[in-house]
Amino acid sequence: MQGIAVQAFRNLARPDLLEHRAFLDGAWVAREKTLAVIDPANGEHLSDVAACTLEDADAAVEVAQDAFMEWRDRLPVERGLILRGWANLMRQHAQDLAVIMTAEQGKPLSEALGEISYAANFLDWFAAEGERAYGETIPSHLPGSRLSVQMQPLGVAVAITPWNFPTAMITRKAGAALAAGCTMIVKPAPETPLSALALAKLGQEAGMPAGVFQVLTGEAAPLAKRLLEHTQVRAFSFTGSTEVGRILLTQSAATIKKASLELGGHAPFIVFDDTDLAAAVKGCMGAKFATSGQDCLAANRIYVHRAIYDGFVEAFAAASRQLSVGHGLEPGVDIGPMTRPSVAEKCRQQIAQALTAGARVVCGGQDSPLGGNFVPPTVLADVTEDMLIAREETFGPVAAILAFDDESEVIARANATEMGLAAYVYTNDLSRAMRLTDRLEYGMVAVNTPKFTGAPIPFGGWKQSGLGREGSRHGLSEYLEAKYICFGNLAA
């Protein structure tokens, strides 16, 4: 595996997309202090990116505020043309963008290519949706008056993005903000800045005006705190852990910012005995092992009806054994490394604790022959609710399978968490499916499918899994303010 990413970088069709400077006010800015970007598969040094200062954050806000004054006045169709051009450039250079992503994040190249397409779709969607930021006319309760509501962009927005989807989480936020008429400053995760910078380069080529879209690279905590202290920053969007979300929400409270938070998941995957077993296994494989399990939507607690429990465990383990583990740039790889060593260690700790508490390993285990950040696809059977893996999000390729006996029981167990992002249900009973979609306390419920995300849907969670929605018309509204207008003395 040594050298595979560096060699892939040499073969990029557009080597200039591999950028190491921050993008501020339409210019590429180097800094004396840098942060290293490391290949999580083998520890190889990939690049050093600029470590922006607090003064850079201050300047970015001022620039974004100035740019907002012009950007908000552009016609929605004009803003949309730039977003569509940006999306087209992403598709033209999808291979290079995917290689860069896989090198720094670790996911298999096929998944990285899928993310580039997914990310570009958000720009297209919001380019059109920005033209539909409709207001309303209110029948007047005041004689001689005319009442209306206009939707207006709220100003400078900040996006603090994660390492597991380093491109799509930018376009899902920036597409909405820019289409609404806001400007945006992106602070990407320190592990995956190269994807953000490549995206900024294509945005610049698409005609993005200086200051409308900026990328601050560097240490996450101090830069995020500084950005959230600014009164000129009117909104922020964060995707990441619930723990960090709480911190950012607290930091933003003093300046009363509009917050959009997509936080942790702890998804139940519920399989009833009336479903097709093969379909349920296939669906669960997709819901568990996408992005090597490093996904807030990943099935974390797999509840299987006791009547089909043994058969499901056997079939799911057999399918899991077929997954290929390796560097994401190697052909045929299904599971890449964990992006952070701490994620791999958490997986190992959860496996060890579950085994001590009585679970059994059906396939996989704590250690991979590849070592380092690799965790083998692991299936744990006979898991119980008191085990750590059933109480905390795993964020890795470890599947915990639990048995249940009846519908009301499994609903109560699935809801017994402060997380509420996504849930999955497999059943051929339509009435049961309707009951579960009503009673599961989650922002998104998928029935008989592992795939449900996309630009048109309102992505978001209940309880401590977040605030607000991304994607869809609801995502656009996160960057708009309603302004009520009353015209009086119109009777004449």
Secondary structure, DSSP 8 states (H G I E B T S, - for coil): -TTHHHHHHHT-S-GGGS--SEEETTEEE--SSEEEEE-TTT--EEEEEE---HHHHHHHHHHHHHHHHHHTTS-HHHHHHHHHHHHHHHHHTHHHHHHHHHHHH---HHHHHHHHHHHHHHHHHHHHHGGG---EEE--SSTT-EEEEEEEE--EEEEE--SSSTTHHHHHHHHHHHHHT-EEEEE--TT-HHHHHHHHHHHHHTT--TTTEEE--S-HHHHHHHHHH-TTEEEEEEES-HHHHHHHHHHHHTTT-EEEEE----EEEEE-TTS-HHHHHHHHHHHHHGGGG--TTSEEEEEEEGGGHHHHHHHHHHHHHT--BS-TTSTT--B---SSHHHHHHHHHHHHHHHHTT-EEEE--S--TT-TT----EEEES--TTSHHHHS---SSEEEEEEE--HHHHHHHHH-SSEESEEEEE-S-HHHHHHHHHHS--SEEEES-S---STTS-B--EETTEES-BSHHHHHHTTEEEEEEEE-----
